[in-house]
Amino acid sequence: MQYIDRTYRRLHRQRDLKHFQVAVKETDLDIAVTRRCFNPGLVDEIKKMIEKYRRQLEKYIQRDPEFAKTLTPHKLKPGAPPMAREMAEAARLAGVGPMAAVAGTFAQYVGRELSQLSSEVIIENGGDIFLLSAKRRYIGIFAAQSPFSNRMALEIQPEQTPLGICTSSGTVGHSLSFGSADAVVVLSSSAILADAVATAAANMVKNSDDLKKAVQLAVTVPGVKGVLAIKDDKMVVQGEIKLVPLVQKSD
């Protein structure tokens, strides 16, 4: 698998918002809020949010190590924190292990807290996005060496948000994938579910002939709004997805 740095982050940048990064250990977030909301102290506040959620998850994993290792749905021990429960439920619906949803989980949990401070929030975590917007937004699609890469954007209307937009790939990044899709993008009101389903669908794609099957399976998962899958020069789209040329991406 080829590792690509985070230059793809430019594909969801919005000029009317303030973008900045916050990283705590493996959790590396690109964050956008309204310029009026941003202040230097916000970075420290977000670090504390991330640390709080990491502690909750790490403490649970100490009691239940299999939660972090299994690649299949997992039965939780009593007293699991809400984020572990949401991860496990998303994993059950998608047929994967709970950690397949970890990036979307942190994007969503931090995004929900920030939405109390800012009317516009974008949280990106390893290709998984939580989006809350009061205006139309365009989110570009990165699909490795596919001819579709960097040429298309998802058009997202404000009434669709809050929305999870999660991408899984077998050819980009360091996340575990058993497939070779250049990109599988899943839209759901839950970034946690979108992350898990994107992983499951991407695992199914060994070649371009598998795209239709993977997409059809993904859209049957309750809560999934739309799916897009790319392998080389082939693309399959189903559900509530509107694509536009990337050159139309707004400020």
N, C-alpha and C positions, 0 to 999 in steps of 0.2 A: 504493500500500500504506500502511495506517495504522500508525504507530509507537505501540506501547503500552509504558509503562514497566514495571518489574519488580514491580509490586504482585501479579502472579500468583504470586509466590514464596510467598505465604501458603498456597497450596493444597497444598504438600507439607511445611509446617512441623509438627513433632512436639514436643509440650510436654515430653516426657521427655528430649529431646536438647538440646544446646547448639548453636544456629545462629549463624553469623557469616559475614561476607563477606571474600573475598580477591580483589583485582584486580591484574593485571599487564598493562598495555597493554589489548589487546582482550579478554583472558581475564578474565572476571568471574564468579567462582564463589560460589554460596551453599552453605555447608558445614554439615553437622550431624554431631556425634560425641557419644559419651557424655559426660555432665557430668564424670565422674571423669577422663576422658582429657584434657579441655580445660585448657590453661594458656596464658598470654600468649605464651609462646615458640613455641607451635604455629603461630601466624599467620606468623611469620618462616620457620619450617620449610616451610610450604606455599608461601610465595612462592618459596623456593628450588627447590622441586619444579617449580612452574610455569615458572620461568625456565630450569631445566635442559631441560625438554621443549620450550620455545619455541626455545631455542638449537639443539637437535637438528633441529627442523623447519625453522627459518629457514636454517640452514647447508645443509641438503639443497636447499631451494628455490633458493638461490643457484646451485647446480650444475644444477638442473633447474627453471627458471622455469615451464615448461609445467604442472608438477604443480599449481601454485597457480591456473592460469588455465583449464585445460580443464574442460569440462562433461560429458565422456565418460570412460570408463575409460582409464587411463593406464599405459603400460609404464614401470617404474622403471629408473633407471640403477643400475649396480652400486654396492654399498656403502650403499644407502639404510638409514636407521635403522629399528628395529622398528616405531615408530609410523607411519612413512610406508608401510611394507609392509602393516600392518594396515589402514590407510586405503585403500590401493590395492586390496586384496583385497575389502574391503567394497564399494567403489565398483564393482568388476567384477561382483560378484554382483547389485548393485542397478541397474547400468547408468547410473551417474552419474559425475561427476568426484570425485576424492579429497577435495577440500575440503568436499564435502557432508557428510563425516563428522568434521570437525575439532572441533566442539563436543562430540560424544559421546566423541571420543578423549581430550580433556583431562579430561572428567569421569571416564572410566574409568581413565586412567593415574594421576591423583591419588587417585582412590578406592581403587585397588589398593594404593598405598603406604600410605594412611591405615589400611587394614584391618589392617595389621601393628601399629597402635597402638590401634585402637578396634574393639570387637566390633560396633558399629553405625556405619554410615557412609552419609550421603546427600550426593551432590555434584550440584548443579544448575548447568547452564551453558547459558543461553539457551533453556530449555525442555527440555533433554536431561539425563536423570538417570541416575546410577549409584547403585544401592541395595543395601546389605548390611544385613540386619536379623535379629535373633534373635526378633522378635515380629511379629505381624500389623500391617501398616501400610496406611494409606489415602492415596492420592495423588489430589488433586482435578484435574479437567479444565477447562482454560480454552479456550474456543472462540469468542472474539470476541463478536459480537452474536447468535450462535445461542441459541435458548431452552434448549439443553442446557448452556450455559456456566455454570460455577460451581454446578452442581446435582448433579453425579455425581462419584463417586470410584472409582478402581481399588482393589480389595481385593487386597493382595499378602501371601501367606503366606511365612513365613521360609524354607521349603524351596525356594521359587522363586528365592531370591537366592543369590549376587549376580545382579542383573538390570539390564539397560538399559531405560529407559522414555523413549523419545524422541518428540518432537512436532515436526511441521512444519506450517506454515500459510501460505496465500497472502494472508491478511487481517490477520495480526498480526506485528509485529516487522520487522526490517530484513534478515533473511536472504533470499537470492535464492530465489524460487519462480516457476515458470511456470504455476501453477494458482491456483485461488481457493478451496481448501478452508479451512474455518474451523479445522479441526484434523485431522491424521492422527497417531495415536499407535501406535507399534510397540513390542512387547516382544520382547526377545532377551536371552540370557545375555551377549551382547556389545553394549555401548552404542554401539560404533563401527558395527557392522552395523545396529543399530536406527536410528541417525541417518541413515545412507545410504539405507536402505529407506524411511524416513518421507519423506525428500526426494523420492525417486523416485515414491512413491505420491501425494504431494500435488501433484506436477507434473501428474499425470494428471487431476486433478479440476477441470474447468472449470465444471461445474454438478452438481446433486444426482444426475442420472442417471449420472454417472461414478463414484459412490462404490463401487458393487458391483464394478465392473471393477477399480478401483484396489486394493481390499482383496483380491480374489481373486488378483491378480497378486502382491501383497506377501507373502501367506502361503505362496506356492510357493517363496520364497527359502529355501534351507537355513539353518537357525539361527533363523528367525523363529518366535516362539511364539504371537503374537496380534497382531491389528490392529484398530483402531477408527478410523473416518473420519466426519467431520461436515461437512455443508454446509447452512447455514440450519436448517430444521426436520427434516432427514433425517439418519439415522445408520445405519451398517452396521458390524457387529461380527462377527469370525470368529476362532476359535482360543481359546487359554487366557486368556480375559479374563473377570473377574467384576466387575460394576458394582453399586454400592450408592448410595443417596442420600447426598449430601455431608454431610447433617446427622448421619450415623452415623460421621463421621470420628473416630477415636480420639485420645486425648491421647498 
